Structures are given as C-alpha cells and as structure tokens.
C-alpha cells in the first residue's frame, strides 16, 4: 500500500488518519517520496516480484524508473479518474466475493 505520509505501508499496519496526498506536493517532493518508497520496497519486497499499482499517476511516475528492471509492474485502471477507479475496484471485489460464496 502506498501512502503519501508513510511511504510503503503493509496491509496490517496501524496508521493514524491523515490528510496528505502527493497531488498537493511539488515535483521535487514527489521525487524525494519516490526515492524513499523505492528503498522501502527494496528492503521489504523480493526482487523480480510483481507490483500492482492502483494509485494515481503521481504515485508511480517517479517510482517505476527507480524499480525497473528489478521488479515487474502493472498499472490497473490507469485511465480512469479516482472515483471511477474506486467504483471499478468495488465492483471487482464484490464480483470476486460473490463467486467465492
């Protein structure tokens, strides 16, 4: 999970609520964030792993060049605005849950 405040967060991490996004940061701040997150990824995720990006472009545009060619990646739903991405993820989650029951 990518977090503007915490960088790379794990699913079970207990994070305090915050109002921070890369959308309000300068390009230089985004690049520094990407460097920090790439280091966290390299420490926690084995090389040659598959990474899936669901976040907006600001969260991956500076990060991907730092991770290539050591990681494979997919950018899902990248052409959809945030609201539509969330709707589609919810739909896919519900579809998966329905099939599992």
N, C-alpha and C positions, 0 to 999 in steps of 0.2 A: 504494500500500500504506500503510495507516495503522498506525502504531507508537506505543504508549504512551510509549516513551522518545524516539524520534527524530521523531515527528510524521509528516510525509509522506515516505515513502521510495520510491525508484524501484526497479524490478524488479532492476536490475543493481547496486544499491548493496551494498557490502560492509559488513555491520553486525556488530558484536560481539554475541555471545549475551547475553541479559539476562533477568531475572525481574521484569518490571514490567507491570502491567495497569491499565487505568482502573477495573477492578472494585474495586480497593482504595483508590482516590482519593476525596477528598471531592467534593461537587458543585461547590464553588468551584474546586478543582484541575482538574476536568473542563472547566469553562467556560474557564479560562485556557488549557488544552490546545487546546480548540476554536478559540479566537482565534488561537493560534499556527499551527495547521494551516490555518485558513481563509486566513491570509496566505500560507502556503506554496503552497496551491492556486492562489490568485490570481496568484502570481508564476510558477508553472510550467505551469498548465493554462489554455488559452484559454477566454474566456467563451463561454457557450452550449454548452459541451461536456457530454456525458452522463457522469455519475458513477454507478458501481455500488457499493453498499455490501453487503458480505458479513459485516461485523463485527457485534458485538452492539450493542444499543441505546445503551450508554454512549458508543460511538464516534461515533454520528451525531446523537444527540438535540440537542446544543448546537451542532453543526457546521452542520446543514442550515439553520437560520434565518439563519446568517451568510452562507451561499452563495446563498440564494434572493433574487431571481429570476434571478441571473446564470448559474446552472447548472441543468441538468435532472438529476434523480437517480432511481435505482431502488433499492429495498431488497429484495434477494433472500433468500428463505428466512428472513424475519424472525421467523416464528412458531415456528421450530424451535430447540431448545436447541443449544448449541455442538457436542456430539458428533454429533447428527443432521445439523446443517448440514455438518460435515466429511464425514460418510458420503455425503450427497447430492452434495456437490461432487466427491468422489472418483468416485462413480457417473457423474456427468455428464462428468467428464474422461475416464473410461475409455470411455464411450459415444462421445464425440467422437473419441477416438483410434482406436477400432475402426472407425468409419465412414470414417476417413481412410486406412485401410490397404487 
